[in-house]
C-alpha cells in the first residue's frame, strides 16, 4: 500500500469514527443511557473543534448538554441530588459552550433546585465525595455566590479529611479561607488558611505550608489578632527552614513577623524589596495590613 492510499484510508477511518460516535450517541440517548450519550457527543464536539468547524462544534456541545441534562433528571427522580447537580453543572457548561442561553438558564435553575434539596436532605451526605462537592463549590464560586460556595467547600474539605486526602483537603480549606477573606471575615479566613498550612506541612509540602501560614498571619493582622499572627509567622519561618526555602517566602514570613510586632519601618523596608514579585491580589493583602496597623 502506497502512502497516498494509507493517508486516504486513515482519513476515511477518522471520518467514519466520528459518524459512528454520533450514531452510538443517538442510540444511547433513545435508550435513556444519557451518560454514555453525553460522553460520545463530547467526543464529536471536540472533533469538530479540532478541525475548526465552529458551527458543528457548538451544535454537538448543545447535544452534549441535552444528554447531561437527561442524566441529571434521571438522578433527580432517584433523589440522588449529588449526582444530579454534577450533571446539571456539566449541562450548563456545555450549553454555555454552545451559546444556548435558554438551556443554560434551564440547567442553572435545576442546579439551584438540587442544591436546595441537598441542604434539606441530610440523609445522603454520607454518600457525598469530596471531589464532587468541590465541583459544586467551584460552580457557585464562579457565579460569585460566596456564601453557598463557602458552605460547600467546607463540607468538601471535611469529607476529604475523612477520606484521607490531605492535599485535596488542604486546597479546599484554602478555598474556604478565600471565601471568608472575600466576605471580609478575616479571622475565619486566617483559621482556615492555618488548617490548610498544617495539612500541607503534614504532606511535607513546605513551600505551600509556608505560603498559607503567611496568608494566615496577614489575615490575623487584619482581624486585629497580632499574637496569633506572630504564631503563624513563626510557623511560616519554620516551614521555610525545614524545606530550605531561602527565596521570597522566607522574606515574606519575616514581613509578617515584623508587622505582628508593629515594627512597621523594618517591615516596610523588607516588603519594598520583594513586593513586585507578588501578584496584585497578594500584594494588596499585605499592603492592607500596613494600612490597618497605621490606622490603629
C-alpha positions in Angstrom: 0.0 0.0 0.0 1.5 3.4 -1.0 1.5 6.5 1.2 -1.4 8.1 -0.6 -3.6 5.1 -0.1 -2.6 4.9 3.5 -3.4 8.6 4.1 -6.8 8.2 2.3 -7.7 5.2 4.4 -6.7 6.9 7.7 -8.8 10.0 6.6 -11.8 7.7 5.8 -11.4 5.8 9.1 -11.3 9.1 11.1 -14.4 10.3 9.2 -16.3 7.1 9.9 -15.3 7.1 13.5 -17.0 10.4 14.3 -20.1 9.4 12.4 -20.1 6.1 14.5 -19.9 8.2 17.7 -23.0 10.2 16.5 -25.0 7.0 15.7 -24.0 5.4 19.0 -24.8 8.6 21.0 -28.3 8.8 19.3 -28.9 5.2 20.2 -27.8 5.6 23.8 -30.0 8.7 24.2 -33.0 6.9 22.8 -32.4 4.1 25.3 -32.1 6.6 28.2 -28.4 6.0 28.6 -27.7 9.7 28.8 -24.2 9.4 30.4 -22.9 7.4 27.5 -24.6 9.7 25.0 -23.0 12.7 26.6 -19.6 11.2 26.5 -20.0 10.3 22.8 -21.4 13.7 21.9 -18.5 15.3 23.8 -16.1 13.4 21.5 -17.9 14.6 18.5 -17.9 18.2 19.7 -14.2 18.0 20.4 -13.6 16.5 17.0 -15.3 19.4 15.2 -13.4 21.9 17.4 -10.1 20.3 16.3 -11.0 20.7 12.6 -12.2 24.3 13.3 -15.8 23.6 12.3 -17.4 26.1 14.8 -21.0 25.5 13.7 -20.9 21.8 14.3 -18.8 22.1 17.4 -21.4 24.3 19.0 -24.2 22.1 17.7 -22.8 19.0 19.4 -21.9 20.9 22.5 -25.6 21.6 22.9 -26.4 17.9 22.2 -23.8 17.0 24.9 -25.6 19.4 27.3 -29.0 17.8 26.4 -27.6 14.4 27.4 -26.1 15.7 30.6 -29.5 17.3 31.4 -31.2 14.0 30.8 -28.7 12.2 33.1 -29.3 14.9 35.8 -33.1 14.5 35.5 -32.7 10.7 35.9 -30.8 11.1 39.2 -33.1 13.8 40.4 -36.1 11.4 40.1 -34.0 8.9 42.1 -33.3 11.7 44.7 -29.6 11.3 44.2 -29.1 15.0 44.4 -25.3 15.0 44.3 -25.1 13.2 41.0 -28.0 15.2 39.6 -26.3 18.5 40.4 -23.0 17.4 39.0 -24.6 16.5 35.7 -26.7 19.8 35.6 -23.4 21.7 36.1 -21.9 19.8 33.2 -25.0 20.6 31.2 -24.8 24.3 31.9 -21.1 24.3 30.9 -22.0 22.6 27.6 -24.9 24.8 26.8 -22.8 27.8 27.5 -20.1 26.5 25.1 -22.9 26.1 22.5 -24.2 29.6 23.1 -27.6 28.3 24.1 -28.7 30.9 26.7 -32.1 29.5 27.3 -30.9 25.9 28.1 -28.1 27.4 30.2 -30.7 29.1 32.3 -32.8 25.9 32.5 -29.7 24.0 33.8 -28.9 26.7 36.3 -32.4 26.6 37.6 -32.0 22.8 38.1 -28.7 23.3 39.9 -30.4 25.7 42.4 -33.3 23.2 42.8 -30.9 20.4 43.6 -28.8 22.5 45.9 -31.9 23.4 47.9 -32.8 19.7 48.2 -29.3 18.8 49.2 -29.4 21.2 52.1 -32.8 19.8 53.3 -31.9 16.1 52.9 -29.0 15.3 55.3 -29.5 11.5 54.9 -27.5 11.4 51.7 -24.4 13.3 53.0 -22.6 10.1 53.9 -22.5 9.3 50.2 -21.1 12.6 49.1 -17.4 12.6 48.0 -15.0 15.5 48.2 -14.3 16.0 44.5 -17.9 16.2 43.5 -18.6 18.6 46.3 -15.6 20.7 45.2 -17.1 20.9 41.6 -20.3 22.2 43.1 -18.4 24.7 45.2 -16.4 25.8 42.1 -19.7 26.4 40.3 -21.1 28.7 42.9 -17.8 30.5 43.3 -17.7 31.1 39.6 -21.2 32.6 39.9 -20.0 34.9 42.7 -22.2 33.2 45.3 -19.6 33.1 48.0 -21.9 32.1 50.9 -23.0 28.9 49.2 -19.6 28.1 47.8 -18.1 28.6 51.2 -20.6 26.1 52.8 -19.9 23.5 50.1 -16.1 24.0 50.2 -16.3 23.5 54.0 -18.2 20.2 53.6 -15.8 19.1 50.8 -12.8 19.8 53.0 -14.2 17.9 55.9 -15.1 15.0 53.6 -11.6 15.0 52.1 -10.0 14.7 55.5 -12.4 11.7 56.3 -11.2 10.1 53.0 -7.5 10.7 54.0 -7.0 13.0 51.0 -4.9 15.6 52.9 -3.6 17.5 49.8 -7.1 17.9 48.5 -8.4 18.9 51.9 -5.6 21.5 52.2 -6.6 23.1 48.9 -10.3 23.1 50.0 -9.5 24.8 53.3 -7.6 27.4 51.3 -10.8 27.8 49.2 -12.8 28.3 52.4 -10.3 30.9 53.5 -10.5 32.7 50.2 -14.3 32.9 50.6 -14.1 34.2 54.1 -11.5 36.8 53.0 -13.7 38.0 50.2 -16.5 38.3 52.7 -14.1 40.3 55.0 -14.3 37.7 57.7 -10.6 37.8 58.3 -10.4 35.8 61.5 -12.2 32.9 59.9 -10.0 33.2 56.8 -6.9 33.1 59.0 -8.0 30.0 60.8 -8.8 28.1 57.6 -5.5 29.2 55.9 -3.9 27.8 59.0 -5.6 24.4 58.7 -4.6 24.3 55.0 -1.0 25.1 56.0 -1.0 22.4 58.7 -2.2 19.8 56.2 0.4 20.9 53.6 3.1 20.6 56.3 1.8 17.1 57.1 2.3 16.2 53.5 5.9 17.6 53.5 4.9 20.4 51.1 6.9 23.0 52.9 6.5 25.7 50.2 2.7 25.6 50.3 2.7 25.3 54.1 4.9 28.5 54.4 2.7 30.3 51.9 -0.5 29.5 53.7 0.9 30.2 57.1 1.8 33.7 55.8 -1.7 34.2 54.4 -3.0 33.1 57.8 -0.7 35.6 59.6 -1.6 38.5 57.4 -5.3 37.7 57.8 -4.9 37.6 61.6 -3.3 41.1 61.4 -6.4 42.4 59.5 -8.6 40.8 62.2 -6.6 42.6 64.9 -5.2 39.4 66.3 -1.5 40.2 66.4 -0.4 37.4 68.8 -2.0 34.8 66.5 -0.3 36.5 63.5 3.0 36.2 65.2 2.4 32.5 65.8 1.5 32.0 62.1 4.6 33.9 61.0 6.8 31.6 63.2 5.3 28.6 61.6 5.9 30.0 58.2 9.5 30.6 59.1 9.8 27.1 60.4 8.4 25.7 57.2 10.9 27.7 55.2 13.8 26.4 57.4 12.7 22.7 57.2 12.0 23.0 53.4 15.2 25.0 52.8 13.2 27.7 51.2 15.5 30.7 51.0 13.8 32.9 48.5 10.6 35.0 48.7 8.7 33.1 51.3 11.3 33.4 54.0 11.3 37.2 53.4 7.5 37.2 53.4 7.4 35.4 56.7 9.7 38.0 58.2 7.5 40.8 56.9 4.5 39.1 58.6 6.5 38.7 61.9 7.6 42.3 61.9 4.1 43.5 61.2 2.8 41.4 64.1 5.3 43.1 66.3 4.3 46.5 64.9 7.8 47.1 63.6 6.4 49.0 60.6 9.6 50.6 59.3 11.6 47.4 59.2 8.6 45.6 57.7 8.2 48.2 55.0 11.9 48.2 54.1 11.8 44.4 53.7 8.5 44.4 51.9 9.6 47.0 49.3 12.4 44.7 48.2 10.1 41.9 47.3 6.6 43.5 46.6 7.0 43.5 42.8 7.5 39.7 42.8 3.9 39.1 44.0 0.7 39.1 42.1 -1.6 42.0 42.6 -4.1 40.3 44.9 -1.4 39.1 47.3 0.4 42.5 47.3 -2.9 44.1 48.1 -3.4 41.8 51.1 0.0 42.7 52.6 -0.5 46.4 51.8 -3.8 46.4 53.6 -2.0 45.0 56.7 0.2 48.1 56.7 -2.8 50.4 56.3 -4.6 48.6 59.1 -1.7 48.9 61.6 -1.0 52.6 60.7 -4.7 53.4 61.3 -4.8 51.7 64.7 
